[in-house]
Amino acid sequence: MTQHSDNDVTGEGSHKLRRNLHNRHIQLIAIGGAIGTGLFMGSGKTISLAGPSIIFVYMLIGFMLFFVMRAMGEILLSNLNYKSFSDFAAELLGPWAGYFTGWTYWFCWVVTGIADIVAITSYLQFWLPDFSVWMSALLCIATFLILNIATVKLFGEMEFWFAIIKIVAIIALIIIGIVLVAVHYHAPGRPEAALSNIWTHGGLFPKGLSGFFAGFQIAVFAFVGIELVGTTAAETRNPQKVLPRAINAIPLRIIMFYVCSLLVIMAVTPWNEVVPSRSPFVEMFVLIGLPAAAGIINFVVLTSAASSANSGIFSTSRMLFGLAGQGVAHQRFAHLSKRAVPVNGLLFSCLCLLAGIALIYLIPNVMTVFTLVTTVSAILFMFVWSIILCSYLVYRKKHPELHAASVFRMPAGKLMSWVGLLFFAFVLVLLSLQPDTRQALMVTPIWFILLAIGWKMQQRKLS
């Protein structure tokens, strides 16, 4: 195993990525990645689709993604020269895999970033209804660009505080819910808050298996970004200690943030009375008569979307830096500023975000764009997660000595890699059953066709 000291750097040439992200940054980036905006805004729709069985949907997806993260962690720590999963995919599966993974992950975050900026601008309308949507989108992108250009440590600090806000909001919701259930709170015209509300309205599977399966489409998008820790590997101090700690805490965080919050919501308001179009978080605060409820949750969801967009801009620039290092992206993306930040990658990603926001003006229905964009993003993220598992299977075959020496081995590695791959194939089948997600499933192959053309052109240049 390649050993590095805390102050080691990763990259080529005189300018290299610096290990400026500390343990607390990585822990909170991991939490922020595991708690998507989908939990705050999409949980109302998932509850109405699946009822209480939605808890098992989140637990199942979380369980599978834990093994993806363990596979990623073991490979990254086997060689600290890997800057991200794109690097190890290129080495283990071949240059094509690094190219496809890196560019797909870049595109994933550009697509997710567009959805986040759209969300942020709509949340800003709550306080500034007369402010131009176009101007607020421009200001958002400019702010994130400035924050990321400064230093990697500033990015870490921003993510730290964004994640703290999300955690405080969820913990507050859980505590309020437990108190309402304990005192059997009874609002006028509403059922009494009780733990039995979870199973007395048609059981745990009130809509049968079809309802249970319908919950997957939104739930998968809620976990987008869980692999973000893998793009910070080259800028993490003491990665041998920090990365395992962040990855191992994932199951506990999913149980606490997803399962506990949804159980509390359904105990206070029976699942069949949850309004799909509204955030159950806002409803909970309204129930206790908090006049500023809408404003508070609007602020929380805004920071959640800002956190996601900020992370996306960070990770896209690092992916472009890695791709340039592999020789499958323009060498300008390999240039680092005096503060060891890949500025050209940042500028290019932000320009693409601006182009994407122009789409809103071409397609007037924002929700149509949002559903299409988020589903395409979820499908592409599943491709990246699958590549990580395939890389792990090859790593086990090619480097049994590294696996034997690893202090962070993936449990039931080979078996769970195959189980994970079958699970993602199963989710794709589920996405083909719903008309809105089927549309996205049909559009996604266009991206891979474009990538294949790009790869062929790249090969011709090199030959």
N, C-alpha and C positions, 0 to 999 in steps of 0.2 A: 504493500500500500504506500502511496506517495505521501510523505509527511511535509507539512508546511507549518511555519510559525504563525502566530496571530497577526503579524504585520505583513505577511506575504501578500503578494499581488498576483493577479492572473491576467494574462493577455500577451500580446506580441509587441515588440519594439520598446522604445523608451517610456512611452505612456502606457500604463496598465491599470486595470480596474483595482481599486483599493478595498481592503477589508474593513470598511467603516461602519457596518451595521452590527450593533451589539445584540446581546441575548434578548433584552426587552423589546427591541425593534422587531426581531424575527418572530417572537412569541405573539406579538400583537398583529403582525402582518399575516401570520397563520390564522389567527382568530378572525381577522377582517376578511380573509379569503374564504373562510368557512361559513361566514354569515353574509349572504348576498342580499341585495335589495329585494330579491324575490320573497324572502321571509316576511318582510314588512308589508309589501304590496300584494304579493301573489298568494299569500296563505289563505285569504278569504275565498279565492277561487278554488284552491286545491281542497279546502275543507268541504265546500259545497259539491265538488265533484266526487270525492271519495268518502266523505264522512270521517268517523274516527279511525278508519283504516289508513288514513293519510300518515299517521304516526309510523306505521310499518313501512310505508313507502320511503319516508325520510331515513328510517333506520337501515333499510336495505341498501339504499344508494350510498349512505354514509359508510356502511360496513364494507361495501365493495371498494369505495374510494380510499379507505384506510389502507387496503392492500396495495393499491396503485401507488400511494404515497410511500409505503414501506419499500416497494420495489425501487422507486425513484431514489429514496434515501440510501439504500444499500449500494446502488451503482455510483451515485455522486460521491459517496465517501470512500469508494474503492480507488478513486483517482481524483485528487483535489484539483487537477488541471482542467477538469470538466467545468465549463461555465454554466451549463444548463443541460436539460434533457435533450436538446437539439444536438449538442456535442456528442453525447454518448450514443444517440441513435445513429449518427453519422459513422462513428467508429465501429459499433457493433453490428448494425444492419446494412451499412454501406452508405456512401455519400448521398445517394438518392433520398434515404430516410431522413438525413439531417436537413436536406433541402426542403422536402415535403413537410417535415415537422416544424422546422423553424418558420417557414413562410406561412404555414397554416396557423400556427400559434400567433404570429404577428397579425394575420388577418382576423383571427378570433377576437383579439383585443381591440382592433380598430372597429370591428362590427359592434362589440359590446360597448366600446367607448362612445360610439354614435348613439346607442340606446341610452347610455347613462347621461350624455349631454342633453339629449331630448328630455329625459326625466328631470334633470336639474333645472332646465329652463321652465318646465311646467310647474315645478315646485316654487320657483322664484316668483311666478305669477301670483301666488297666494299673497305675497306681501307687496309686490310691485306689479299690479294688473295692467298698468299703462306702459310699462317698460317694454321696449322692442325685444321680441323673442330672438331675433337675429343678433342683436347687440349683446344680450345676456349669454348666448352661445359663444360669441367671439371672446367676451371677457373671461368665461370659464376656461377656454382653451389657452388663452394668453396667461392666465394665472397658473395653470398646471405646468405650462412650459417653463415659466420663470422659476417655479418651485423645484422642478426637476433639473434645470440647468445649473442651479446654484451648487449644491453638493448632494451626494447620495445620503449623507447624514440627515439633511433637511427633509428629504423624501421619507426617511425612516421615522423622523419626529412627527411629520404630518400624519402618516399612517397610524402611528402610535395613538395619537389623540382622536383620530377618526374612529378607530376601533373602540377606544374607551367610551365614546358617546353611544355607540351601538350596544355595548355590553351593559352600560348603566340603564338604557331604555328597556332592554329585555329583562334585566333583573328586577327593575321597578314594576314591569308588567306582571312578572311571576309572583312577586310579593303581594301586590294589590289583589291579584286573582286568588291567592291562597287565603287572604284575609276575608274576601267576599264569600268564598266557599265556607270558611270556618264560621262566619256569623249568619250563614244562610240568607245572604242579601237578596232582597226582593224588590226590584224596581217596578213602578206602576206599569201595568200592561206587559210585563216580562216574566218569564218563569223564574222560580227561585234558584239561586246559585247552589249547585250541589254536585258532588263527585259522580253521583249516579247519572247525571245528564250525559256522561260520556257513552254509557252502554244502554240506556233505557229508551232511546229513540231509534229503534230498528236494529240494535246490536252494534258490534264493532264493524261489521261489513254491511251497512244498510243498503248499499247499491250493488252488492254482489261483487264478483270479480271484475266486471266491466268498469264499475266505479273505481275500484282499486287500481286498475291499469290506467285509467284516464288521468289519475293524479301524477303519473310519472313525468309527463311532458313539461309541466311547470316546475316540479320538484328538482329535475335534473339541472335546469337553469339556475336554481337557487344555490347549487354547489359550484358553479363556475368560478374559478379563481382559487380553488382549494390547493392547486399545484403551484401557486405563486412562489412558495418557499423555494422551489426548484430553480427559479430564475435569479434568486438572491445568493445562490451558493458561492459565487466568486467574490462576493462583497460582504461575506459574513465572517466575523471574528470567531475563531475557535469553532469551525463548523462541525468537528467531530462530537462536540458536546451539545451545541445549540440546535442543529438540525434534528437529531433523534428526539430531543425534548419536545420540539415543536410538533413533530409528526406523531409521536406517541400520545399526545394530549388530544388528538383529533376526535376519537370516539367519545371521550368524556364531554368535550365541547358540543358535539352534535346532540348528545342526550340532554345536556343542560339547556342549550339555546333553542334547538328545534323541538325536541320531544316535550320538554317541560312547558315551554311557552304555548304550544298547541294544545296540550292537555288542559292547561289552565283556561285558555280561551273557550274550549268546548265544555268545560265544567261550569263556567259562568254563563255562557250562552250556548244552548243546545246547537249541534252542528247544522240542523235543518233551519235554524233562524239566523245563521251567519249570512250576511249580505255579500255575495261574491265580488261586487264592484267596489266595495269599501274595504279599507284596511281594518282588520279586527283589532289592531293595536289602538287605533283612534277610538273605535267603539268602546273598548275597555275603559279608557280614560274619560270618555263622555259619560259612561255609566255612573262613575263616582262623582259626577257633577263638577268636573274640573273644567272651568271655562276656557282655559288656554290649551285644552287637549289637542285640538286640531293644529294649532301653532307649534306645540312641542313636537308632535309626531312629524309634522311637515319638516321641522328642522332636523330631526333624527334621520328621516328618509333622504333628505337633501344631502346630509353629510355622508350617508351610506353610499349614495350614487357618486358623490364626489370622491370618496375613498376608492371606489371601483374604477372610476375614470383615471384617477391619479396613478393607481397600480398598473392600469393598462398602458398608460404612456411610458411608465418606467420599464415594464417588461418588454414592450415592443422595441424600445431602443436597445435593450440588452440582447434581444434576439437578433436584430440586424447586425449588431457588433459581432456576435457569434458566427452568423452566416458569412460575414465579410472575412472572418478568420478562417472559415472553411473554404473560402474562395468561391462561394455560390451567391454572393451579393456584392454590390459595388464596393471597391476598396475605400471609398470615402466614408462608409459607415464604420470602418475600423479606426477612424481618427478619434482621439480622445482630447478633451480640453485640458487645461492646466490642472483642473480639479478632478481629473480622471472621470469625466462624464462624456458618454458618446453623443455629442451635441447634434451631429448630422442626422443620426437615427431619430432623435427627439423631434427635430424640425420636420423631417419627412413624415413621421407618424401624425404630427399635429396638422400638417397640410392635408393628409388623407381624411382626418376627422372633419375638417372644414368642408371638404368635398362631399362627405357623407351627409352632413347637416343640410346641404343644399337639396338633398333628396326629399326632405320634409316639405319643401315648397313645390316639388313635382308631384308628390302623393299627398293629397290634402288630409286623408284620414290617418292621424298619428298612431292610433291603436293598431291599424292594419300593418303599418311599418314596424311598430314595436313587436308585434307577435311574430312577424316574418323574420325580423332581425334576430330576436332572441332564440328562436328555434334553430335558425341556421347556425348561430353561435354555439348552442348546446350540441348540435350534431358534430361540428368541427372540433369542439373540446373533447367529445367522446373519441374522435379519431386520434387526438394527441394522447389521451389516456391509454388507448389501445396500443399505440406505438411504444409507450413506456413499458407496458407488460410484455410486448414482443421482444423489446430490447433486453428485458430481464431474462427471458427464456434463452436468448442467444448468449448473454453474459454467463449464465450458469453452465452452458455447454462449452464455451470458449475459455472461461477463466475459473475453473473449479477451485484453484488455489486461492484466488481472491475471495471467493465465497467462504472457503474454509477459514481464512484469516479474518473475516469480517466480524466486527463487534456489534453490528447492527443488521443481522440477517432477517430477511423477510420470512415470517412464519408460514409454513406449508407453501413455500415459494412457487414451485412448478405447478402444483395443483391449483392454488388460488389464482395464478396467472391465467390458466385455461378457464377457470370459473368466471373470472372477470371479463375475459374476452367474449364468452358466451352470453354473459349478462348484458354487455353493451349491444350485441347483435339482437338480443331480445327487446331492448328498449327501442332500437331502430324499427323493429316490426311493429311495436306499439304506436310509434309516431306515424306510421303509414295508415293507421286506422282512423285518425281524426282528420277532417277535411282541412283545417287551418294549418296543421303541422305537416300534412301530406304535401302541401304546396311547397313548403320550405325544403322538404326531403327531395323533391323533384328539382329544385333550383340548385341545391348544394353540389351535385356532380359537375356543374359548370366550372366551379373553382378548381377541382382536381384536373379537369381537362386543360384549363389555362396553365396550371402548374406543370403538367406533363409536357405541354408545348414549350414552356420556359426551360424545363430540364433538358429537352432535346436540343434546344438552341445553345444552351450552356455547354453541352457535350460537344457540339460542333465547333464551338470556339476553342475548346481545349484540345481537340484532335488535330 
